[in-house]
């Protein structure tokens, strides 16, 4: 109810089933560069509170917030009657829809539930069919990413006439190990167990899986999708919607910062929509799906190269070392300041760091500050040079460059007509034929 | 000399009046700051450091939680890494060259990160470790036990040579112990570093080497390193008897740092506007002076103190009197009257007094801080060692003087610069001495 007061449109009530006993110490996380919780891992199971308590509270919430959507997330043992019963009870309590938790990757799966179901398309289809027999409200099937091809379970759900999907559930994970005790985290009395990974770190994986499912035409056109996986702000939400999602679900970010984050999610998204001239979500939903294709349909004759804006370069030379040690050795430190204006093509290996020259502390009165001369704020010899003939347009330098817009990738038209790998191989086949 | 550095305890009142100017990083803040570092390739900060500490390397070790590795990286380049992290004018060195300036961001706080690494390491009982190498028989004498000699001696020990450092003062460490403002570097911290160097096997002797002593040294030692710094401070050329109210700045600073001079009269005039003058003026203020005035014969933009030192003095409440020259003392009922004369610059090399412009400043103490004179008497006895304008002439790359057995570095060579410059000199000279001795030994054997 506090979430609804904060502005959230709906909630998925996770996860109702026969109450379980949880362990103490349940979460662990990955920090990155001093930022907390880039990824979160949990070994919590479903609700530890009785079914009737959860349902009574759903009724109470729906009474007070009739316009907000409450989806009951369900997980019970794989028996037709048991599923029929829980569906009826949840709907009787006032749930607006049902989400079948076929994704929980830890604990529940050992008991034949959660991802144990979601990893076997036949089981997923069977249980979804049972649910659909009893359900009067929309049924979403929540997909697990812990499977080699997420589309097979999505197809099973489609065959079972599910009303929609939600993806992704958490990813199997061990976040780290305490290097003093050798115990992985989270620590439950000296031992740990794999958990489910979520948070900002998983967003790229989720976006890919959502795209795969939403572009899949096998067993019928895509059905509605609720996007999940590292959604932390309006930009993430916009991305999932562009990949075809009708709604997004947020958990880790709200656990990290509280329900208040929805304010900027709403504000940021509507400002962006205004800027783009979108009135409803449907104006841009799925817009990026057409822009994802298989690799074989990419234009092999498109060429870009890195361009360094010398006026912005601060001389950190990260592009140079990244290109040398991690890419195509085409960014050089071979420029000299002085009579030779411009670069000298020496193509030397990066020199070893270490300096022989004698440097002293400048004293203001004795050592007037060295006046920098040159066309750019950084001295010419510190500004790397891109050898365009060798640059393959990989983007790495522009990714490592710490200055916005300093390295851009610019097109160098090849003058060749677009040609894809598919074109090329079919042409070969034709010739061979 | 006993291991005096382990028994020295700073005076509690000094500790109270001279708390750290820059607060230390706590572990979390250090990691956050370390993560800001871009990890430049061929980093300019490393180039700007006279001892060429591999800055990105030690910073990224802090980020990864490898603090002892970080401290060892620093020590590899600079055995006085702890004191340099506190005493270095980083604004004009590493931090001044940080590429962050180029994107209008605060430079990485390299000095504070270095201090974090060093203090965490030493705080956990870490020491400077001896490299795996063979002991050598050749003996080297270091005259003076300040930063230049400490760096030279430590490096020589790392190369296997036998080293004795001689110093005329009770406590080794030179100006690191006696001369750096306490809110930057505590005497106790300097002495901890001395203990590290002693731990490497350097012998310390509390002995003033007089001109005749040099001959003995030459007999006993294969090479001599002159790291003796500068001599007494210049005296004021002022009419009137040398007043008992006059205390030279270095004596004043050494006095409070060792806890022997804790009282300062209410009105103090400091003459000169270098970094030592600022240190003395700020110290006088912290020790209780009500008014501290810095008297300088030139203008504001001619001072030799760093900008940040000037700013600091202003914040401490020190006032400045520009373009004025002290002329005469006279004793008054309470204190002294310092007669000054205004000078005109007119782009002349030497400011010219303006006739009739005399004025008087009433004060209780005068602290001249107008530079130190070279130790000419001793230096002139070092045979065949050439001096130029009172400074020892060396080959910059090896520290070798015109007498091949003598090497030199630090203030006696550069006329008075920073700790880090002395360390760089000392280390270069150690390598120079090692190369020279090895060559000589080979020649003998051959």
Interface residues (C-beta under 8 A of the other chain):
Chain A: X33 X34 X313 X314 X315 X316 X317 X318 X320 X321 X333 X350 X351 X353 X354 X355 X357 X358 X359 X360 X361 X362 X363 X364 X365 X366 X377 X378 X382 X402 X403
Chain B: X28 X31 X32 X35 X38 X39 X40 X41 X42 X43 X44 X46 X47 X48 X49 X50 X52 X54 X63 X88 X89 X92 X93 X99 X100 X101 X102 X103 X302 X303 X304 X305 X306 X307 X396 X397 X414 X417 X418 X420 X421 X424 X428
